[in-house]
Amino acid sequence: MKMIKTLLLLILLNSFSVQGYEGNLKNVHSVLEEFNLQTGTNKVNEQFVFTYAVRASNALSIDWSSGNKKDTSNELLKLWEGQSELNTLDSKGLLKSTRFKIELAGYLGVGIDKCIVTYDKNALRFFVVNYLEDRNARMRIAAIRNLGFVGNNQDIEYLSKVVKKQLEGWSQHAARSLDLIGTKESIGVLIELQNEVTDPALHDFMRSIVSQYSNGVKLAPSCNLNDN
């Protein structure tokens, strides 16, 4: 019975391939196809989905880097809203998983800042913030890392606390997020923190960020017509 189920899945996935996928998320599509196939022969538990969600997130990074940013952003928005072609192929909810959606929110935030897609950034921030204290450490660090793309001044205090803990990896991501938020306030705090941290590696990392602000601060992008 298990073999029959696997064969049926192969036939179904082959039908997708015949039809072809013409979107901008080809690497994400590839991971999704494999995930759908593996669900026929593996126990679908939280860890299984998380592992593939990380792979899909890495695939998303490749698709973003290699594709047209505007077209990719528009497809990401459709994916976020459940209206992408990929959503129809996602019967087991891989692309609805929290780990993948945190990454998706981050790239949408980049698209908003680049003025190539329109969406409520606060809604994306609200989603990411909910997982800053998740029981899964890898989920928390993903939220910290992507908070820079969707966050605002409300997140400065939290990120500052993470930086001050001087935990390898965690503090670097928090410092980078303060930089990415890019407001006068977040950059001001980042410069102050750079002078406070005592860990040599973290200090050097923050110094490399702060060095770009030799004459003041870098303000967050604006989509006003005058700025385009």
DRENVEXRO-708190 format. One record per residue (C-alpha): x, y, z; residue in three letters. Coordinates in steps of 0.001 Angstrom, whole numbers, plus 500000, padded with zeros to 6 digits. Layout:
XYZALA
...
This chain:
500000500000500000MET
502871502336500861LYS
504517501644497502MET
501271502350495660ILE
500927505649497508LYS
504480506605496555THR
503850505759492895LEU
500706507880492890LEU
502710510790494324LEU
505350510358491635LEU
502672510429488951ILE
501160513541490512LEU
504523515319490754LEU
505395514352487191ASN
502151515930486037SER
503276519189487690PHE
506617518967485867SER
504923518343482516VAL
502765521398482998GLN
505913523282483997GLY
506390526011486534TYR
507047529399484981GLU
507206531526488105GLY
510160533276489713ASN
510513530857492634LEU
511909527864490780LYS
514214526747493582ASN
511414526985496139VAL
509248524981493743HIS
511934522299493546SER
512111521954497338VAL
508323521836497522LEU
508199519018494955GLU
510697516982496946GLU
508832517709500189PHE
505558516514498667ASN
507248513331497502LEU
508908512655500855GLN
505668513075502791THR
504507509861501162GLY
507306507811502716THR
508193509710505913ASN
506416510637509107LYS
505311514256508774VAL
506119515726512167ASN
507202519170513332GLU
510917518489512860GLN
510395517079509360PHE
508488520178508244VAL
511001522495509927PHE
513920520852508122THR
512264521379504742TYR
511170524888505716ALA
514833525784506252VAL
515668524321502852ARG
512820526270501259ALA
514087529430502973SER
517560528880501528ASN
515984528284498118ALA
514084531549498494LEU
517376533362499016SER
518719531924495755ILE
515556532842493838ASP
515669536374495205TRP
519328536828494289SER
518991535447490768SER
515619536800489664GLY
513995540097488748ASN
513369541753492119LYS
510059543354491185LYS
508574540213489630ASP
509871538073492489THR
508443540471495081SER
505028540352493425ASN
505078536561493508GLU
506187536588497135LEU
503207538757497959LEU
500892536295496211LYS
502549533488498163LEU
502069535363501441TRP
498387535886500642GLU
497890532277499517GLY
497278533182495882GLN
500449531854494250SER
500558528825491984GLU
502850527289494589LEU
500098527468497190ASN
497964525133495105THR
500819522582495092LEU
501413522873498833ASP
498966520293500177SER
500971519656503370LYS
501497523287504355GLY
505256523647503919LEU
504975527210502618LEU
502589528075505448LYS
505080526930508080SER
506271529582510499THR
509954529154509668ARG
509383529759505966PHE
506942532631506525LYS
509445534462508746ILE
511877534394505827GLU
509131535339503387LEU
508183538330505549ALA
511799539501505514GLY
512071539464501719TYR
508738541232501395LEU
510103543871503746GLY
513060544340501408VAL
510678544680498471GLY
508696547327500327ILE
511848549285501160ASP
512928549109497530LYS
509508550480496540CYS
508835547536494214ILE
505909546011496101VAL
503149547502498240THR
501998545915501486TYR
501439546782505136ASP
504895546419506654LYS
503455546579510158ASN
501542543369509471ALA
504793541655508521LEU
506484543020511631ARG
503664541783513842PHE
504096538272512445PHE
507875538205512983VAL
507762539731516474VAL
505513536903517648ASN
508440534478517312TYR
511206536428519038LEU
510639534293522152GLU
509778531015520427ASP
510818527796522196ARG
512797526809519091ASN
516148528628519199ALA
516546528504515415ARG
513125530100515042MET
514124532891517419ARG
517333533699515588ILE
515486533702512249ALA
513027536205513727ALA
515855538407515041ILE
517595538327511673ARG
514475539205509667ASN
513256541824512135LEU
515707544232510551GLY
513764544068507282PHE
510317544670508806VAL
510998546312512171GLY
510856549882513445ASN
511847551927516477ASN
509626549821518714GLN
512149547002518293ASP
515255548934519314ILE
515018548020523001GLU
514670544293522329TYR
517510544203519804LEU
519725546229522115SER
519243543683524894LYS
520282540879522540VAL
523395542793521503VAL
524346543435525136LYS
524204539721525929LYS
527152539341523544GLN
526160535843522455LEU
528017534684519364GLU
525796534848516287GLY
522767536170518115TRP
524269539555518952SER
525660539980515439GLN
522221539391513930HIS
520646541831516383ALA
523246544478515562ALA
522681543989511845ARG
518928544351512369SER
519450547672514145LEU
521439548735511097ASP
518759547521508668LEU
515958549316510522ILE
518045552322509592GLY
516341555103511520THR
518095557915513308LYS
517248556279516612GLU
518321552722515744SER
521630553870514277ILE
522282556108517272GLY
521801553144519618VAL
523983550953517398LEU
526839553467517600ILE
526502553654521388GLU
526460549876521751LEU
529564549525519601GLN
531471551426522274ASN
530023549295525086GLU
530551545706523944VAL
533679543964525176THR
533704540814523030ASP
536450541423520410PRO
534669539630517534ALA
531377541415518188LEU
533147544753518601HIS
534952544352515268ASP
531711543298513556PHE
529840546329514873MET
532746548626514036ARG
532547547450510414SER
528859548427510367ILE
529270551733512170VAL
532149552770509895SER
529648553544507117GLN
528203556338509265TYR
531195558637509171SER
529026561717508837ASN
525786561141510654GLY
523162558439510082VAL
521591556408507331LYS
517858556950507166LEU
515390554224506229ALA
514312554143502559PRO
511261556067501505SER
508863555363498644CYS
507899558978498157ASN
507925559938494492LEU
510558562563495129ASN
512945559859496354ASP
512644557595493292ASN
